[in-house]
Amino acid sequence: MSTEQNISPVEKAPTFAEFGFAEPILRAILEQGYTQPTPIQAQAMPHVMQGRDVMGAAQTGTGKTAAFVLPILQNILPLASNSASPARHPIRALVLTPTRELADQVADNAFKYAKYTDIRTAVVFGGVDMSAQTTLLRSGIELLIATPGRLLDHITQKTANLSQVQILILDEADRMLDMGFLPDLQRIISLIPAQRQTLLFSATFSPEIKKLAQSYLRDPVTIEVARQNAAADTVQQVIHMVPSEQKKDAVVKVLNARIQKGLSRQAIVFTNSRIGCSKLASALERSGIKAGAIHGDKSQIERMQILEAFKNGTMDVLVATDVAARGLDIADMPCVINHELPFNAEDYVHRIGRTGRAGARGDAIALVDPSEERLLADIEKLMNRQLIRMPVPDPAGGVAADPFFYMPYVAQDPNQPAKTAASDEVAKTNPASQPSIKPAAKPVAALLGGFKKKP
Ligand code: AMP
């Protein structure tokens, strides 16, 4: 089973009520409409409630936030107070996240889950004015969600005191290490009592993550709901070999072909650099596509506005860098386009994991120029499958020129009727008849007279 399918609730797991959550927490859970815990919740919650350290392999989209926030609320609930005195509201649980977006998202959930309790929750991250955060922290907060840099600013200003933290959560720890936060983490952890509960969540258990866990976790329970390096089986992956100077046009063609085919207009397009991200979004806008860029140089307000426009459908294409996109909870993303391949093959798996969630069909399209063939080989090795190469669709040329209309994903069985656009439509509405994404025995691109691999 793949990570993204693990949002599906577990049939035989105990209900939330059977976990023994207090009434105010249970009420909030019911209000969210959660009827059954997801696999990560079913596995992690009992251990977290017992005060055990937990090392969990799970990505955004699996329900991992509730898997740690709900039991933390339960554990600190006996200490909650309705006193107005800040001294009665020390920081008891601290969640550290790599990005502002993830911090914001975790906090959004935490507010909802804690709303019927006296537990005060707040989020602090960089890119926005510190003064409102300072006022909040001074008033007393029990559950704090923070990015490392901004938290250290508050610690320096003496507006955050970690001496009473009992529970520490490192969310997306792998990304925090990738982003060079290790020294910040070390400093922050040195300010938290050693007698504490520590939870670490990471998409993968790399050697660096294991080392981090060895340093800071005590006899952790390991929970892995995700098969490592797997992509959801519902994601159809396609490679278009395109010289780099034609990539922007190729993105436009792919998007227009999807619209022509009646598929959703929405897509997330990944780029490797901030500059490339902004340039591509502007170029798409000039081509009449409603696009916005989200990357680390954007102010927090801008990022939130773009994300909101994308979520409410007034923007069709979100062009993003990995860091900015990490942790974004965008439901049902129908299409992911890699404008460039990421330098790290595992990031490719994360990127395409944004589509094909919860059993929905998704398309993952990568534009690859000859200089990226080594990266493509790394990805194919990691995924243990050869990805299919197809020519870029040509919506202007009509159906006949558009391989998306008749492209078989597997070599055609000579005993079966030829695959047509119509049969593709049937396949779309009937997931059981979805073609496998295994490559054809013969290079299909060659059959189509499209791109041929360099000799
Ligand atoms: P996360 O992986 O924490 O980002 O959660 C992904 C999405 O799943 C969020 O929108 C949650 O509100 C939702 N979610 C979390 N737990 C459950 C559950 N038990 N049942 C249904 N949806 C859930």
Boltz pocket constraint, residues with backbone or C-beta under 6 A from the ligand:
constraints:
  - pocket:
      binder: B
      contacts: [[A, 7], [A, 9], [A, 33], [A, 34], [A, 35], [A, 36], [A, 37], [A, 38], [A, 41], [A, 59], [A, 60], [A, 61], [A, 62], [A, 63], [A, 64], [A, 65], [A, 66], [A, 327], [A, 329]]
      max_distance: 6.0
